[in-house]
Amino acid sequence: MIRNKPEIVSPAGNLEKLKFAVTFGADSVFFGGGMFNLRDKAGNFSPEDISEAVEFCRTHDVKTTFLLNSFLHEKDIDAAEKYIKSIEHFDFHAVMISDPGMLQLVKNSNLKSRIYLSTQMSTLNRLSVKFWKNQGIDRIVLARETTLKEIESIRDFSDDEIEVFVHGALCISYSGRCLLSRFMSGRDANLGECSQPCRWKFSLMEEKRPGHHFEFIEHATGTEILSSKDLCLLRKIPDYINAGVNAFKLEGRMKSLYYVANVTRIYKNIVENIIAGNSLEDKFPFWESELDLISHRPYTDDLFNEFDDLGFRGVPYIKKVMFMGYADAVPQGNEVKVKVFNPIHLNDRLEAIAPIKNNIINDTQLTVVKIFEDDTEDVLARPGRNCRIIFDKKVPENAIFRKRILSPEGA
């Protein structure tokens, strides 16, 4: 039984990514400002960016969640209170918190937003859901460790809004509350400064032979003995909808614009097909192929026994395409202005992906026929430039361009 149509909640590491998340189908976006969010190294949003983002999302009927989800030390309280005052005038749909102290500051402020609870608080059961509801929380992002059966049980006892992560990087620590980064690099993951030591390469040293290191050989580029696979719940989305989940969250504020757009459109499309009662099996090959064409580690849909027999086989980073750029204006037939991210050469064979609307896939393959920069014809479109490119066929609106690369692995 389908209880509701879940929102697709997309990451926005900066304003540019936010706009593509919206264009490619997000129902809601989450982003942070200059302080107190858990992605200190993301582009994040200046006050001017926040204003533009809120207005852009309002115009497109997309919800905004502003992140205040870092944990506060005693010395942070006054600064957090001051920062909240500086954003009170923005019309966010919701703000997200982790720390109970931050919750108090938000409740004592003039923010009119709903309040969401981050996965960082490890909510796993109906009693915790009820507790946080009584504290004024409007939606809870459940811990990634919550099983489908537990979600079904929570829903049997509660109509409160719940959100779950369905795609993206997993943290080897419990609900992302990791101390490894702070211990090894001095950068606190719980303040948004994670250096991702779980992705580092490690070797073995015998106690009485200091300096003699023995490599773990698992795959060609090394072994990350603490590194998890990436989450992909695509095949389980029908079950999660039937369980009554209100929103599906996509991880990736640090990922590329191409990643955000493609993952958003795929999860939005599967939800739309489920709600419409359409057959899914004939569509899974396309969806899974597209998710394989974003940079990722091997996927898992089982957080609790990722490696089947508990053996470790390594989690190499998989990269099969390169993000080349996007259409920076409405295409005029075969011609379009392109914001370039990687070098585009004359005669390059590119793939263009586009938003999926009314279940119509407008992706196509194009060949570069001519390149112009400032009205001067060239053989190369350089990264960071806006170039006018003529292809051999019509360019779909809002196109993002990618190029297949020979090796499936790479950083």
C-alpha positions as CSV (number, residue, x, y, z in Angstrom):
1,M,0.0,0.0,0.0
2,I,1.4,3.4,-1.0
3,R,0.9,5.8,1.8
4,N,2.4,9.0,0.3
5,K,4.6,10.4,-2.5
6,P,8.0,11.0,-0.8
7,E,10.0,14.1,-1.5
8,I,13.4,13.8,-3.2
9,V,15.8,15.8,-1.0
10,S,18.9,16.8,-2.9
11,P,22.3,18.2,-1.7
12,A,23.4,21.7,-2.7
13,G,27.1,22.4,-2.0
14,N,26.8,25.8,-3.7
15,L,24.3,28.0,-5.5
16,E,25.1,26.5,-8.9
17,K,24.5,23.0,-7.8
18,L,21.3,24.0,-6.1
19,K,19.9,25.3,-9.3
20,F,20.7,22.1,-11.2
21,A,19.2,20.0,-8.4
22,V,16.0,22.0,-8.8
23,T,16.0,21.8,-12.6
24,F,16.6,18.0,-12.5
25,G,13.7,17.3,-10.2
26,A,14.4,18.0,-6.6
27,D,11.4,18.5,-4.3
28,S,13.6,19.9,-1.6
29,V,17.2,21.0,-1.3
30,F,19.5,21.2,1.7
31,F,22.5,23.6,2.1
32,G,24.5,25.5,4.6
33,G,26.0,28.9,5.2
34,G,29.4,30.0,6.3
35,M,29.1,28.5,9.8
36,F,27.7,25.6,11.9
37,N,27.1,23.0,9.2
38,L,28.8,19.7,8.7
39,R,30.4,20.4,5.4
40,D,33.0,23.0,6.2
41,K,34.8,22.4,2.9
42,A,31.7,22.6,0.7
43,G,31.3,25.9,-1.3
44,N,28.5,26.8,1.1
45,F,26.3,29.9,0.8
46,S,27.0,33.6,1.4
47,P,24.1,35.8,2.6
48,E,23.6,36.9,-1.0
49,D,23.6,33.3,-2.2
50,I,21.1,32.3,0.5
51,S,18.8,35.1,-0.6
52,E,19.0,34.0,-4.3
53,A,18.6,30.3,-3.4
54,V,15.5,30.9,-1.3
55,E,13.9,33.0,-4.0
56,F,14.9,30.6,-6.8
57,C,13.4,27.6,-4.9
58,R,10.2,29.6,-4.0
59,T,9.7,30.4,-7.7
60,H,10.1,26.7,-8.6
61,D,7.9,25.4,-5.7
62,V,10.9,23.6,-4.1
63,K,11.5,23.5,-0.3
64,T,14.7,24.7,1.3
65,T,16.3,23.2,4.4
66,F,19.1,25.3,5.9
67,L,21.7,23.4,7.9
68,L,22.7,24.2,11.4
69,N,23.7,20.7,12.2
70,S,27.2,20.9,13.7
71,F,27.8,20.1,17.4
72,L,28.4,23.1,19.7
73,H,31.2,23.4,22.1
74,E,30.8,25.8,25.0
75,K,32.8,28.4,23.2
76,D,30.5,28.3,20.2
77,I,27.2,29.2,21.9
78,D,27.5,33.0,21.6
79,A,28.7,32.8,18.0
80,A,25.9,30.4,17.1
81,E,23.3,32.7,18.6
82,K,24.6,35.7,16.7
83,Y,24.7,33.7,13.4
84,I,21.1,32.6,13.9
85,K,20.1,36.2,14.3
86,S,21.8,37.1,11.0
87,I,19.7,34.6,9.1
88,E,16.3,35.1,10.8
89,H,14.9,37.1,7.9
90,F,15.3,34.3,5.4
91,D,12.1,32.3,4.6
92,F,13.5,28.8,4.9
93,H,11.0,25.9,4.8
94,A,13.1,24.2,7.6
95,V,16.3,24.4,9.5
96,M,18.1,21.2,10.4
97,I,19.9,20.7,13.8
98,S,21.8,17.9,15.6
99,D,22.8,19.5,18.9
100,P,20.1,20.0,21.6
101,G,21.8,23.3,22.4
102,M,21.4,24.4,18.8
103,L,17.7,23.4,19.1
104,Q,17.3,25.7,22.1
105,L,18.9,28.6,20.2
106,V,16.7,28.0,17.2
107,K,13.5,27.8,19.3
108,N,14.5,31.0,21.1
109,S,15.1,32.9,17.9
110,N,12.7,34.6,15.5
111,L,13.1,31.9,12.8
112,K,9.7,30.9,11.5
113,S,11.0,27.7,9.9
114,R,10.1,24.1,10.7
115,I,12.8,22.2,12.6
116,Y,14.3,18.9,11.3
117,L,16.6,16.6,13.2
118,S,19.8,15.3,11.6
119,T,20.8,11.7,11.2
120,Q,23.7,12.6,13.5
121,M,21.4,12.1,16.5
122,S,21.0,8.3,15.6
123,T,17.2,8.1,15.9
124,L,16.4,4.4,15.6
125,N,13.1,3.7,17.3
126,R,9.6,5.0,17.9
127,L,10.3,6.2,21.5
128,S,13.1,8.4,20.3
129,V,10.8,9.7,17.5
130,K,8.2,10.6,20.1
131,F,10.8,12.2,22.4
132,W,12.1,14.5,19.6
133,K,8.5,15.3,18.5
134,N,7.8,16.5,22.0
135,Q,10.9,18.8,21.8
136,G,9.4,20.6,18.8
137,I,11.0,18.6,15.9
138,D,8.8,18.5,12.8
139,R,10.8,15.8,10.8
140,I,13.4,13.3,11.8
141,V,16.2,12.0,9.5
142,L,16.6,8.5,10.8
143,A,20.0,7.0,11.5
144,R,21.4,5.2,8.4
145,E,21.5,2.1,10.7
146,T,17.7,1.9,10.9
147,T,16.4,-1.2,9.1
148,L,13.4,-1.3,6.9
149,K,11.6,-3.5,9.5
150,E,12.3,-0.9,12.1
151,I,11.0,1.9,9.9
152,E,7.8,-0.1,9.3
153,S,7.4,-0.5,13.1
154,I,8.1,3.2,13.7
155,R,5.4,4.0,11.2
156,D,2.9,1.7,12.9
157,F,3.2,3.7,16.0
158,S,3.7,7.2,14.6
159,D,2.5,9.5,11.9
160,D,5.5,11.9,12.4
161,E,7.5,12.8,9.3
162,I,10.6,10.6,8.7
163,E,13.3,11.0,6.2
164,V,15.9,8.4,5.2
165,F,19.2,8.5,3.2
166,V,18.9,6.3,0.0
167,H,22.1,7.2,-1.9
168,G,25.6,8.3,-1.4
169,A,28.7,7.9,0.7
170,L,28.5,6.0,4.0
171,C,30.5,6.7,7.1
172,I,32.3,3.8,8.8
173,S,31.3,5.3,12.2
174,Y,27.9,5.2,13.8
175,S,25.6,7.7,12.1
176,G,28.6,9.7,11.0
177,R,29.7,10.6,14.5
178,C,33.4,9.9,13.9
179,L,36.5,10.8,16.1
180,L,39.1,9.4,13.7
181,S,39.5,12.6,11.8
182,R,40.1,14.7,14.9
183,F,42.5,12.1,16.3
184,M,44.6,11.7,13.1
185,S,44.5,15.2,11.6
186,G,43.1,17.6,14.2
187,R,40.0,18.3,12.1
188,D,36.8,17.6,13.9
189,A,34.2,15.7,11.7
190,N,31.5,16.8,14.2
191,L,32.2,20.4,13.3
192,G,32.1,19.8,9.6
193,E,35.9,19.5,9.1
194,C,36.3,15.8,8.3
195,S,39.5,14.9,6.6
196,Q,38.1,11.4,5.6
197,P,40.9,9.2,7.1
198,C,38.6,6.2,6.6
199,R,39.4,6.6,2.8
200,W,43.2,6.8,3.4
201,K,45.6,4.0,2.4
202,F,46.9,1.9,5.3
203,S,49.7,-0.6,5.8
204,L,50.6,-3.1,8.6
205,M,53.6,-2.6,10.9
206,E,54.9,-5.3,13.3
207,E,55.3,-4.1,16.8
208,K,59.1,-4.9,17.2
209,R,60.0,-3.8,13.7
210,P,59.2,-0.1,13.6
211,G,59.5,1.4,10.2
212,H,59.0,-1.8,8.4
213,H,55.6,-1.5,6.7
214,F,53.7,-4.3,4.9
215,E,51.1,-3.3,2.4
216,F,47.6,-4.7,2.3
217,I,47.1,-5.6,-1.4
218,E,43.5,-5.6,-2.3
219,H,43.3,-3.6,-5.5
220,A,45.6,-1.8,-7.8
221,T,45.6,1.6,-6.1
222,G,45.8,0.4,-2.5
223,T,43.5,-0.6,0.3
224,E,41.3,1.5,2.5
225,I,40.7,-0.9,5.4
226,L,38.1,1.4,7.1
227,S,36.3,2.6,3.9
228,S,32.7,1.7,3.3
229,K,30.9,1.0,0.1
230,D,28.4,3.7,-1.2
231,L,24.7,3.4,-0.4
232,C,22.3,2.7,-3.3
233,L,18.7,1.8,-2.3
234,L,17.3,2.1,-5.8
235,R,15.9,-1.5,-5.9
236,K,14.4,-1.0,-2.4
237,I,12.6,2.3,-3.1
238,P,9.2,0.6,-3.5
239,D,9.5,-1.0,-0.1
240,Y,10.5,2.2,1.6
241,I,7.6,4.0,0.0
242,N,5.2,1.3,1.2
243,A,6.8,1.6,4.7
244,G,5.6,5.3,4.8
245,V,8.8,7.2,4.4
246,N,8.1,10.9,3.8
247,A,11.4,11.9,2.1
248,F,14.3,10.3,0.4
249,K,17.6,12.0,1.0
250,L,20.6,12.0,-1.4
251,E,24.1,12.5,0.1
252,G,26.6,14.6,-1.8
253,R,27.1,18.3,-1.0
254,M,30.8,17.8,-1.8
255,K,30.1,16.0,-5.1
256,S,29.9,17.5,-8.5
257,L,27.1,19.4,-10.2
258,Y,26.8,16.4,-12.6
259,Y,26.4,14.0,-9.7
260,V,23.7,16.0,-8.1
261,A,21.7,16.4,-11.3
262,N,21.9,12.8,-12.4
263,V,21.2,11.2,-9.0
264,T,18.3,13.6,-8.5
265,R,16.6,12.8,-11.8
266,I,17.0,9.1,-11.4
267,Y,15.4,8.9,-7.9
268,K,12.7,11.4,-8.9
269,N,11.9,9.2,-11.9
270,I,11.6,6.0,-10.0
271,V,9.3,7.6,-7.4
272,E,7.1,9.1,-10.2
273,N,6.8,5.7,-11.8
274,I,6.0,3.9,-8.6
275,I,3.3,6.5,-7.7
276,A,1.9,6.2,-11.3
277,G,1.7,2.4,-10.9
278,N,4.0,1.8,-13.8
279,S,6.1,-1.4,-14.3
280,L,9.6,-0.9,-13.0
281,E,11.6,-3.9,-14.3
282,D,12.1,-2.6,-17.8
283,K,13.3,0.8,-16.4
284,F,15.9,-0.5,-13.9
285,P,18.6,-1.1,-16.5
286,F,18.6,2.6,-17.4
287,W,18.4,3.8,-13.9
288,E,21.2,1.5,-12.7
289,S,23.4,2.3,-15.7
290,E,23.0,6.1,-15.0
291,L,23.9,5.6,-11.3
292,D,27.0,3.6,-12.4
293,L,28.0,6.6,-14.6
294,I,28.6,8.9,-11.6
295,S,31.8,8.6,-9.6
296,H,31.2,6.2,-6.8
297,R,32.6,3.3,-4.8
298,P,31.0,-0.1,-5.2
299,Y,27.3,0.1,-4.2
300,T,25.6,-1.7,-1.4
301,D,21.9,-1.8,-0.4
302,D,22.8,-3.7,2.8
303,L,24.4,-1.5,5.5
304,F,24.6,-4.4,7.9
305,N,26.5,-7.0,6.0
306,E,28.1,-5.2,3.0
307,F,30.6,-7.9,2.2
308,D,28.3,-11.0,2.3
309,D,30.7,-13.4,3.9
310,L,32.3,-10.6,6.0
311,G,35.5,-10.8,3.9
312,F,37.1,-7.6,2.6
313,R,37.7,-7.0,-1.1
314,G,38.5,-3.4,-1.3
315,V,36.4,-0.5,-2.3
316,P,38.0,1.2,-5.3
317,Y,36.7,4.5,-6.5
318,I,34.8,4.0,-9.8
319,K,34.8,6.7,-12.5
320,K,33.5,5.9,-16.0
321,V,32.7,9.3,-17.3
322,M,34.1,12.8,-17.1
323,F,31.9,15.8,-16.4
324,M,32.6,18.2,-19.3
325,G,30.3,21.1,-18.8
326,Y,26.7,22.3,-19.1
327,A,24.5,24.3,-21.3
328,D,24.7,27.9,-19.9
329,A,21.8,29.2,-22.1
330,V,18.8,27.9,-24.0
331,P,20.1,25.9,-27.0
332,Q,19.5,27.3,-30.4
333,G,19.1,24.0,-32.4
334,N,22.6,22.5,-32.6
335,E,24.3,25.5,-31.0
336,V,24.6,26.3,-27.4
337,K,26.7,28.3,-24.9
338,V,28.6,25.9,-22.7
339,K,30.2,26.5,-19.3
340,V,33.3,24.2,-19.6
341,F,34.7,22.1,-16.7
342,N,37.1,19.9,-18.5
343,P,38.8,20.4,-22.0
344,I,36.4,19.9,-24.9
345,H,38.1,19.2,-28.2
346,L,36.9,19.5,-31.8
347,N,35.3,16.2,-32.9
348,D,34.9,15.0,-29.3
349,R,32.0,12.6,-28.9
350,L,30.0,13.7,-25.9
351,E,26.8,12.5,-24.1
352,A,24.2,15.0,-23.1
353,I,21.8,14.2,-20.2
354,A,18.7,16.2,-19.5
355,P,15.9,16.4,-16.9
356,I,13.3,13.6,-17.2
357,K,9.9,15.1,-17.7
358,N,6.7,13.1,-18.3
359,N,8.8,10.0,-18.3
360,I,10.5,11.1,-21.5
361,I,14.3,10.6,-21.6
362,N,16.0,13.2,-23.8
363,D,19.6,12.0,-23.4
364,T,21.6,11.9,-26.6
365,Q,25.1,11.6,-28.1
366,L,26.6,14.6,-29.8
367,T,29.8,15.3,-31.8
368,V,31.5,18.7,-31.5
369,V,31.5,20.4,-34.9
370,K,32.8,23.9,-34.1
371,I,34.0,25.7,-31.0
372,F,34.0,29.5,-30.6
373,E,35.4,31.6,-27.8
374,D,34.6,35.3,-27.9
375,D,33.5,34.8,-31.5
376,T,36.9,33.4,-32.4
377,E,36.9,29.9,-33.8
378,D,39.1,27.4,-31.8
379,V,39.9,23.7,-31.6
380,L,39.6,23.6,-27.8
381,A,37.1,24.8,-25.2
382,R,39.1,25.4,-22.0
383,P,38.0,24.8,-18.5
384,G,36.6,27.8,-16.7
385,R,35.5,29.4,-19.9
386,N,32.1,30.0,-21.5
387,C,32.3,28.8,-25.1
388,R,29.8,28.6,-28.0
389,I,29.8,25.1,-29.3
390,I,28.0,23.8,-32.4
391,F,27.2,20.0,-32.4
392,D,26.1,17.7,-35.1
393,K,22.5,17.5,-33.8
394,K,20.0,19.3,-31.7
395,V,21.0,19.9,-28.0
396,P,18.4,19.1,-25.3
397,E,17.4,22.0,-23.0
398,N,19.3,22.1,-19.6
399,A,21.9,19.6,-21.0
400,I,24.8,18.4,-19.0
401,F,27.7,17.1,-21.0
402,R,29.9,14.1,-20.1
403,K,32.5,12.0,-21.9
404,R,33.3,8.3,-21.5
405,I,36.8,7.5,-20.2
406,L,38.7,4.4,-20.9
407,S,39.5,3.3,-17.3
408,P,36.6,2.6,-14.9
409,E,38.7,3.4,-11.9
410,G,40.2,6.7,-10.9
411,A,40.2,9.4,-8.3
